[in-house]
Amino acid sequence: MCTAENYEMKFRSVKKFNKKEEEPMGKYLLLWEVDTTRLPVNSRERGAGWNALMEMVKQDMKKGITKDWGAFVGELRGYSIGEGSELELMNSVQQYSPFVHFKVHPIASVSQVEEMVKAMTK
């Protein structure tokens, strides 16, 4: 017999089974550099490439993956602050390949460093 209580128990177990495990969110410093061997000599073509790059950056900012972005003045390098799971970050940076190379550094928050210090002093 299917009672409301049995139905509720089955529904909860299905929800648990279908629940996607959430990946931990991290914060990352990304140092990027444009691959100069892939830059066109023609300034119009180069400008079109930069326009495409900037649109991709704006999309990542709209999605919330990129929190901050900047280019170092006079250089073909810059930085970005990313936030998300490792998989989200990997997917994001792959769209820039092979024109932009990244060095990625995970960032520990103040509370994470305090936890580490607490563990050291036990």
C-alpha positions as CSV (number, residue, x, y, z in Angstrom):
1,M,0.0,0.0,0.0
2,C,1.4,3.4,-0.9
3,T,0.9,5.8,2.0
4,A,1.9,9.4,2.1
5,E,4.7,8.5,4.5
6,N,6.1,5.8,2.1
7,Y,5.9,8.2,-0.8
8,E,7.8,10.9,1.1
9,M,10.5,8.4,2.0
10,K,10.9,7.3,-1.6
11,F,10.9,10.9,-2.8
12,R,13.7,11.8,-0.3
13,S,15.9,8.8,-1.4
14,V,15.4,9.8,-5.1
15,K,16.4,13.4,-4.3
16,K,19.5,12.2,-2.5
17,F,20.4,9.9,-5.4
18,N,19.9,12.6,-8.0
19,K,21.5,15.4,-6.0
20,K,24.7,16.5,-7.7
21,E,27.6,16.7,-5.4
22,E,28.7,20.3,-5.1
23,E,32.3,21.0,-5.8
24,P,34.1,23.3,-3.4
25,M,34.5,26.9,-4.6
26,G,38.0,28.2,-4.7
27,K,39.6,31.5,-5.5
28,Y,42.5,31.7,-7.9
29,L,45.0,34.3,-9.1
30,L,45.6,33.7,-12.9
31,L,48.6,35.4,-14.5
32,W,48.0,35.4,-18.3
33,E,50.3,36.1,-21.2
34,V,49.4,36.5,-24.9
35,D,51.4,34.1,-27.2
36,T,53.2,36.6,-29.4
37,T,54.0,34.0,-32.0
38,R,50.2,33.8,-32.8
39,L,49.7,37.6,-33.1
40,P,49.0,38.9,-36.6
41,V,51.3,41.6,-37.9
42,N,48.3,43.6,-39.4
43,S,47.0,46.0,-36.7
44,R,43.4,45.5,-37.8
45,E,43.6,41.8,-37.5
46,R,45.3,42.2,-34.1
47,G,42.5,44.6,-33.0
48,A,39.9,42.0,-34.1
49,G,41.7,39.4,-31.9
50,W,41.7,41.7,-28.9
51,N,38.0,42.5,-29.4
52,A,37.3,38.7,-29.3
53,L,39.4,38.3,-26.2
54,M,37.6,41.1,-24.4
55,E,34.2,39.7,-25.3
56,M,35.3,36.3,-23.8
57,V,36.5,38.1,-20.6
58,K,33.2,40.0,-20.3
59,Q,31.3,36.7,-20.7
60,D,33.4,35.1,-17.9
61,M,32.7,38.1,-15.7
62,K,29.0,37.9,-16.4
63,K,29.0,34.2,-15.5
64,G,30.8,35.0,-12.2
65,I,33.8,32.9,-13.0
66,T,36.1,36.0,-13.4
67,K,35.8,38.5,-10.5
68,D,38.5,40.9,-11.7
69,W,40.7,41.2,-14.8
70,G,43.4,43.6,-15.8
71,A,46.2,44.0,-18.4
72,F,49.6,45.3,-17.4
73,V,50.2,48.6,-19.2
74,G,52.5,48.3,-22.1
75,E,52.7,44.5,-21.9
76,L,50.9,41.6,-23.4
77,R,50.3,40.2,-19.9
78,G,47.9,40.7,-17.1
79,Y,46.1,39.1,-14.2
80,S,42.6,37.7,-13.4
81,I,40.9,36.7,-10.2
82,G,38.8,33.6,-10.8
83,E,36.3,32.0,-8.5
84,G,34.7,28.5,-8.8
85,S,35.5,24.9,-8.8
86,E,38.7,23.5,-10.4
87,L,36.6,22.1,-13.3
88,E,34.9,25.4,-13.9
89,L,38.2,27.2,-14.0
90,M,39.8,24.6,-16.3
91,N,36.9,24.9,-18.7
92,S,37.1,28.7,-18.6
93,V,40.9,29.0,-19.4
94,Q,40.7,26.4,-22.2
95,Q,38.6,28.7,-24.3
96,Y,41.6,31.1,-24.6
97,S,44.0,28.4,-25.8
98,P,46.3,28.5,-27.8
99,F,46.4,32.3,-27.9
100,V,46.8,33.0,-24.1
101,H,48.8,31.0,-21.6
102,F,48.0,31.0,-17.9
103,K,49.8,30.4,-14.6
104,V,47.2,29.6,-12.0
105,H,47.8,30.1,-8.2
106,P,45.1,28.9,-5.7
107,I,44.5,31.6,-3.0
108,A,44.0,30.9,0.7
109,S,41.6,33.2,2.5
110,V,42.4,34.8,5.9
111,S,40.3,32.3,7.7
112,Q,42.0,29.4,5.9
113,V,45.4,30.7,6.9
114,E,44.2,31.1,10.5
115,E,43.1,27.5,10.5
116,M,46.5,26.4,9.2
117,V,48.2,28.5,12.0
118,K,45.9,27.0,14.6
119,A,46.8,23.5,13.4
120,M,50.5,24.4,13.6
121,T,50.3,25.5,17.2
122,K,48.5,22.5,18.6
